[in-house]
Amino acid sequence: MKLNDEEQAMLAGEMGETLRWAIDHQRQVGTFFDAPDMVPVTQAHIMADPESLGTAGADFVEQLAARSDRVRIPTITDPRGIDFSHADRLGQTAAMQQLERRIIGGLEKLGVLMTNTCINYQTILPPLRGEHLAMGDTGVTIYCNSVLGARTNFEGGPSALAAGLTGRTPRYGYHLESGRRGTLRVAVEAQPQGPAEWGALGGVVGRIAGSYWSVPVIDGLCDPPGSDALKHFGAALASFGSVAMFHIPGVTAECQRIEDAFDGPPPEPARVTAADLAALIKGDAADGEKVDVVVFSAPQLSLYELAAVAGLLDGKRVHRDTTLLVATSPENKSGADRMGLTARIEASGAILLEGVCFYQSYARELAEANGWKRLMTNSAKLLNIISGYGYLPTLGSTESCVASAVAGRIVR
């Protein structure tokens, strides 16, 4: 890789051991991906939840923090593993909480902003078209690339932290114009409605695409989706297919017409039907079966989604044998407190969690501590992930999820 004078000084250790580590890590990543050089970035987003880092990761963060180096660009964090105000109630141990506090303390000393969210594009500072970023969360990456037209690859935790410290990242993949061209055309023959159906569409397209380097172009939608719909679609597309970018003509930033997305004539499309969406949603439907936990998470909820859940819960109580968890960002939690949404949601017996994501919160240990097995959610991304933690998941609409939490059994 070609390094400029400042980057060479970092690599030589002239700016300290932390920057030497950071630029060397990035150089190795860039060499692997045949990056010609580095590109300056304006934001970095770190996935650093305690379940992923463990004690070795906490040690590493604290070692970096002890040198008094700080990030040089705005650097933010993905959801945490623990909401301390509810940790004891959910059965998260003192050791889990202590590890969380160690990681938070180390990141804060490095100057990282503890935003604790996977929906920073809805709550903090949305990037602009053409802005180069170093984003870690897959849902954040695909939304920024596609909807906003910013440029980022999936960055691993160490790579995102390195980008925060150096202010740059290797120039490959989605930082290049050539990497952002459409590779697959998908004709959608059914208009999704609600988060579960948009997530199901993302899941079906993700299975068709099946590659990080695939850029699907979605054709045939009748109504333009909103931010929450695209959030669920992109999160599921990334989860099921490892996809980092998509185009929707007339909706996403870099594609006004389908011809804009491809080099040459658009290819013949793969087709997605209503039956394809219904099959993914039905899955292990378990209609009528006892539901242990209903989860709104992955991605965190917007204020609009919180208001919808509050409206559905008004005057109702969550069943005594079921737990209802709702996860949102710290900024949205503050807004929900101020607007009375938190009080309305928690009056039902539900728990509104701040700054966390369910599958990053020791999900397997939560199941063991609380006796949970059957889980229901409106998130196709969570559906795709959570069985690996020992759960039996069911996907349903927001309305069905709330009705099931109240009934204590799966209701359609």
SVG drawing of the C-alpha trace seen along z (x, -y; Angstrom):
<svg xmlns="http://www.w3.org/2000/svg" viewBox="-57 -16 67 41">
<polyline fill="none" stroke="black" stroke-width="0.4" points="0.0,0.0 1.0,-3.6 1.3,-5.5 1.7,-9.3 4.3,-11.0 2.0,-11.2 1.0,-7.5 4.6,-6.5 5.5,-8.5 2.7,-6.6 4.0,-3.3 7.5,-4.2 6.3,-4.9 7.0,-8.6 3.6,-9.4 3.5,-6.7 2.8,-3.0 -1.0,-3.4 -0.9,-5.0 1.8,-2.6 -0.5,0.3 -3.5,-1.3 -1.9,-2.1 -0.1,1.2 -3.4,3.0 -5.0,1.0 -2.1,1.6 -2.4,5.4 -6.2,5.2 -5.7,3.0 -2.9,5.3 -5.3,8.3 -7.9,6.5 -5.5,5.0 -6.2,1.4 -3.9,-1.0 -3.9,-3.5 -5.8,-5.0 -8.8,-7.3 -9.7,-9.9 -12.9,-9.2 -15.1,-11.5 -16.8,-9.1 -16.1,-5.7 -18.5,-3.3 -17.2,-0.6 -18.9,2.7 -17.5,3.4 -20.1,5.1 -18.7,7.1 -19.9,10.5 -17.8,10.1 -14.8,8.6 -14.5,10.7 -11.8,10.1 -9.0,10.1 -10.8,7.4 -11.3,5.3 -7.6,5.7 -6.6,4.5 -8.9,1.4 -7.5,0.5 -3.9,0.9 -4.6,-1.5 -6.4,-3.9 -3.5,-3.9 -1.3,-5.6 -3.4,-8.8 -4.0,-8.7 -7.5,-9.8 -9.5,-9.3 -9.1,-12.2 -12.5,-12.0 -16.0,-11.5 -16.1,-7.9 -19.3,-6.3 -20.4,-2.9 -22.9,-0.2 -25.4,1.0 -24.0,2.2 -24.7,5.5 -26.2,4.2 -28.7,1.6 -27.6,1.3 -31.0,0.1 -32.5,3.5 -29.5,5.9 -30.4,7.5 -34.0,7.9 -33.0,9.8 -30.4,12.0 -27.2,10.4 -24.5,11.1 -22.2,8.8 -19.3,10.1 -21.0,9.2 -21.7,5.8 -18.2,5.2 -16.8,6.2 -19.2,3.8 -18.0,1.0 -14.4,1.7 -14.9,1.5 -17.0,-1.7 -14.3,-3.3 -11.5,-2.4 -13.4,-3.7 -14.3,-6.9 -10.6,-7.5 -9.9,-7.1 -12.4,-9.9 -15.1,-7.6 -18.6,-8.9 -20.8,-6.3 -23.8,-6.6 -24.7,-2.9 -26.9,-2.6 -27.2,-0.8 -29.5,-3.5 -27.2,-6.5 -28.4,-7.5 -31.8,-8.1 -30.7,-9.7 -27.3,-11.3 -25.7,-12.7 -26.6,-11.1 -23.7,-11.1 -24.0,-12.7 -23.7,-11.3 -20.0,-10.7 -18.8,-10.9 -16.2,-8.2 -16.8,-6.4 -15.6,-3.4 -18.8,-1.8 -18.9,1.5 -22.5,2.5 -23.9,4.2 -27.2,2.5 -25.5,-0.9 -23.2,-0.1 -25.9,1.0 -28.1,-2.0 -25.3,-4.5 -24.1,-3.0 -27.5,-2.6 -30.1,-5.1 -27.6,-7.9 -25.0,-7.3 -22.1,-7.5 -19.2,-5.1 -18.0,-2.4 -17.1,1.3 -18.1,3.5 -15.3,2.7 -14.4,5.1 -14.1,3.7 -10.3,3.3 -10.4,1.8 -13.1,-0.8 -11.1,-1.8 -8.0,-2.1 -9.9,-4.3 -11.0,-6.5 -7.4,-6.9 -5.8,-7.5 -8.7,-9.3 -8.5,-7.0 -9.2,-3.5 -8.0,-1.3 -9.5,-2.4 -11.2,0.8 -14.7,2.3 -17.5,-0.2 -15.1,-3.2 -14.5,-2.6 -17.0,-3.6 -16.5,-0.2 -17.6,1.6 -20.9,-0.2 -22.4,0.9 -25.4,3.3 -24.6,7.0 -28.1,8.5 -31.6,7.4 -34.5,8.5 -38.1,8.0 -40.4,7.8 -44.0,8.9 -45.5,8.1 -45.5,4.8 -44.2,5.4 -46.2,3.8 -44.7,3.3 -41.3,4.1 -41.7,7.9 -42.6,8.0 -39.8,5.5 -37.4,7.7 -38.7,10.8 -38.0,9.2 -34.5,8.4 -34.1,12.0 -35.3,13.5 -33.1,11.1 -30.1,11.8 -30.4,15.5 -30.5,14.9 -27.5,12.5 -25.4,14.5 -22.2,12.5 -20.6,9.4 -19.6,8.2 -23.2,8.6 -25.1,5.3 -28.8,6.1 -31.0,3.7 -34.7,3.9 -37.3,3.4 -41.1,3.4 -42.0,1.8 -45.2,-0.2 -44.9,-2.5 -41.7,-4.2 -40.6,-2.9 -39.9,-5.1 -36.8,-5.1 -38.0,-2.4 -39.0,-0.1 -35.5,-0.5 -33.9,0.0 -35.5,3.4 -35.0,4.3 -31.3,3.5 -30.6,5.1 -32.1,8.4 -30.4,8.2 -27.1,7.8 -27.9,10.6 -29.1,13.2 -26.8,12.4 -23.7,10.5 -24.8,7.7 -23.4,4.2 -25.3,2.2 -28.5,2.2 -30.2,-0.1 -33.9,-1.0 -34.6,-3.2 -36.0,-6.5 -35.4,-5.9 -31.8,-5.3 -29.2,-8.0 -27.3,-6.7 -30.1,-5.3 -32.8,-7.4 -33.5,-4.9 -32.7,-1.2 -30.2,-1.9 -28.2,-4.0 -27.2,-1.1 -25.6,1.2 -22.7,1.0 -24.6,1.9 -28.2,3.1 -30.0,4.3 -29.9,8.1 -32.9,10.4 -34.3,10.3 -34.6,12.9 -38.2,12.8 -39.6,12.5 -43.3,13.3 -45.8,12.9 -45.4,16.7 -41.6,16.2 -42.2,13.6 -45.0,15.6 -42.8,18.7 -40.0,16.8 -42.5,15.2 -44.4,18.5 -41.2,20.4 -41.7,22.1 -44.9,20.3 -45.9,22.1 -49.4,20.6 -51.1,20.9 -47.9,22.0 -46.8,20.4 -44.4,17.5 -41.7,16.8 -40.3,13.5 -41.3,11.0 -38.5,8.8 -38.4,5.5 -34.8,5.1 -32.1,5.6 -32.5,2.8 -33.3,0.5 -36.7,-1.3 -37.2,-4.8 -39.5,-7.2 -42.2,-6.4 -41.9,-2.7 -42.0,-3.4 -45.1,-5.5 -46.7,-2.6 -45.9,0.0 -47.1,-2.4 -50.4,-2.8 -50.9,0.9 -50.2,1.5 -52.4,-1.3 -54.9,0.2 -53.3,3.7 -51.1,5.9 -48.3,8.2 -49.1,11.8 -47.6,12.8 -45.7,15.7 -44.3,13.6 -41.6,10.9 -41.8,8.0 -38.6,6.2 -38.3,3.1 -34.8,1.7 -34.0,-1.8 -31.1,-4.2 -30.3,-6.5 -31.4,-9.6 -34.8,-8.0 -35.2,-6.8 -34.7,-10.4 -37.3,-11.5 -39.7,-8.7 -39.3,-9.7 -40.1,-13.3 -43.1,-12.5 -44.6,-10.0 -44.0,-7.0 -41.9,-5.2 -44.5,-5.5 -47.2,-4.1 -45.0,-1.2 -43.9,-0.3 -47.5,-0.6 -48.2,2.6 -45.4,4.5 -43.1,4.3 -39.4,3.3 -38.0,0.4 -34.2,1.0 -31.8,-1.8 -28.7,-1.5 -28.6,2.3 -29.4,4.9 -30.9,8.2 -28.6,10.6 -25.6,8.7 -26.9,8.9 -25.7,12.4 -28.9,13.9 -28.0,17.5 -27.4,16.6 -30.7,14.6 -32.5,17.7 -31.0,19.8 -31.6,17.3 -35.3,16.7 -36.4,20.0 -36.9,18.6 -37.2,20.8 -39.9,19.5 -39.2,16.0 -41.3,13.8 -40.1,10.7 -40.9,8.4 -37.2,8.3 -36.2,10.7 -32.6,10.0 -33.2,11.2 -35.1,14.2 -32.0,15.1 -29.5,14.8 -31.3,15.8 -31.7,19.6 -27.9,19.8 -28.4,18.8 -30.8,21.7 -34.1,20.0 -37.1,21.1 -38.0,17.8 -41.2,16.7 -41.5,13.7 -44.7,11.6 -46.0,8.1 -45.7,5.5 -49.4,5.9 -49.1,9.7 -46.1,9.4 -47.9,7.1 -51.1,9.3 -48.9,12.4 -47.2,10.7 -50.6,9.9 -52.1,13.3 -49.0,15.2 -49.1,17.3 -48.4,16.9 -51.2,14.9 -51.5,14.0"/>
</svg>
